[in-house]
Amino acid sequence: MPILKIFVGTVYGGALDVAEQVKPLFEQAGYDVSIYDQPTLEDLLGSPTDLALFCTSTTGSGDYPGSLVPFTRALGEQSPSLAEVRYGLIALGDSSYGDTFCGAGRALDALLEDLGARRLGERLEIDAMETFMADDEALPWAEAWIAEENLQVA
């Protein structure tokens, strides 16, 4: 069974809630799914990862949430080749913050790409100013992502 790892960066639990809500969709699509709410580089590279989904909120002035900082710091310092990594990304933010809207998700996306990872499909950006429940946007996106990227294995 292929393995999907969901890596979460969250402050108040919104991104973790989104991860928990989309997990059953991937299980139905045939994946063994694990959620990492304090992810490390070892979680990504230490065992096979057939598909990765990053789900992160943004804090401060477009910064990574504390739970994601060790992971992103290790990526930046070690610069591992991520050529084998295929991923999707859900970014949560608040457009009232202007230029830093979804800053953590955008920065993570750029970092992963710089290290050779290949994003499948478009990044989902969820705006707290427009969407009260983030999973209202995340669930349809995940269903479409599975279909459009032919990720169904079961």
C-alpha positions in Angstrom: 0.0 0.0 0.0 1.5 3.4 -1.0 2.3 5.8 1.8 1.0 9.4 2.1 2.6 11.5 4.8 0.8 14.7 5.8 3.1 17.3 7.3 1.4 19.9 9.4 2.4 23.4 10.6 -0.1 24.9 12.9 -0.5 27.4 15.7 -4.1 27.1 16.9 -4.9 23.7 15.3 -6.7 24.8 12.1 -4.1 23.2 9.8 -4.1 20.0 11.9 -7.9 19.9 11.6 -7.7 20.2 7.8 -5.2 17.3 7.8 -7.5 15.1 9.9 -10.4 16.0 7.6 -8.7 15.1 4.4 -7.0 11.9 5.7 -10.0 9.6 5.1 -10.2 10.7 1.4 -6.7 9.5 0.9 -7.3 6.3 2.8 -10.3 5.7 0.5 -8.0 6.3 -2.4 -5.8 3.5 -1.2 -3.1 5.1 0.9 -1.6 4.3 4.3 -1.8 7.8 5.8 0.2 9.3 8.6 -0.1 12.8 10.0 3.0 14.5 11.5 2.1 17.6 13.6 5.7 18.1 14.8 7.4 17.0 11.5 11.1 16.4 11.2 13.3 15.9 8.2 13.7 12.3 9.3 9.9 11.9 8.9 10.1 12.8 5.3 13.4 11.1 4.3 13.9 8.3 6.9 11.3 6.0 5.4 9.6 5.7 2.0 7.2 8.5 1.1 5.1 7.9 -2.0 3.3 11.1 -1.7 3.5 14.1 0.7 0.9 16.7 1.6 1.9 19.8 3.4 -0.7 21.7 5.3 0.4 24.8 7.1 -1.0 28.0 8.5 1.0 31.2 8.6 1.9 33.2 11.7 3.4 36.6 12.5 4.5 38.4 9.3 4.3 35.4 7.0 6.3 33.1 9.2 6.2 29.4 9.7 4.3 28.1 12.7 6.6 26.9 15.5 5.7 23.3 14.9 7.1 23.5 11.4 10.3 25.6 12.1 12.6 22.6 12.9 11.6 20.9 9.7 12.1 23.9 7.5 15.3 24.9 9.3 16.7 21.3 8.6 15.7 21.5 5.0 17.5 24.9 4.6 20.6 23.8 6.5 21.0 20.3 5.0 19.7 21.0 1.5 18.8 17.3 0.7 17.8 16.3 -2.8 14.1 16.0 -2.8 14.0 14.9 -6.5 11.9 11.8 -5.5 9.3 13.7 -3.5 5.9 14.4 -5.1 3.7 16.7 -3.0 0.7 18.9 -2.6 0.3 21.9 -0.5 -2.5 23.5 1.5 -1.7 27.0 2.8 -4.0 28.7 5.4 -3.8 32.4 5.9 -5.6 35.7 6.4 -5.7 38.2 3.5 -6.0 41.1 5.9 -2.2 40.6 6.4 -1.6 41.8 2.8 1.7 40.7 1.3 2.3 38.1 3.9 -1.0 36.2 3.1 -0.2 32.4 3.2 3.5 33.4 3.5 4.5 30.2 5.2 2.8 28.0 2.6 4.3 30.0 -0.3 7.8 30.0 1.3 7.6 26.2 2.0 6.5 25.6 -1.6 9.5 27.6 -2.9 11.9 25.8 -0.6 10.6 22.3 -1.6 10.8 23.3 -5.3 14.4 24.6 -4.8 15.4 21.2 -3.4 13.9 19.4 -6.4 10.6 18.2 -5.1 7.7 18.2 -7.6 4.4 19.7 -6.7 1.4 18.0 -8.3 -1.3 20.4 -9.2 -1.9 23.9 -7.8 -1.3 25.0 -4.2 -4.5 25.6 -2.3 -4.6 28.9 -0.4 -7.4 29.2 2.1 -8.3 32.7 3.3 -9.7 33.0 6.8 -11.4 36.3 5.8 -13.5 34.4 3.3 -13.8 30.8 4.7 -14.9 30.2 8.3 -14.2 26.4 8.2 -11.0 25.7 6.2 -12.1 22.1 5.5 -15.0 23.6 3.4 -12.3 24.4 0.8 -9.8 21.7 1.6 -12.1 18.7 1.1 -13.3 19.5 -2.4 -9.7 20.5 -3.3 -8.4 17.1 -2.0 -11.0 15.2 -3.9 -10.2 17.1 -7.1 -6.4 16.7 -6.5 -6.8 12.9 -6.2 -8.9 12.8 -9.4 -6.9 15.3 -11.5 -3.5 13.9 -10.6 -4.6 10.2 -10.9 -3.6 9.5 -7.3 -6.3 6.8 -6.8 -4.6 3.5 -6.2 -7.3 1.3 -4.6 
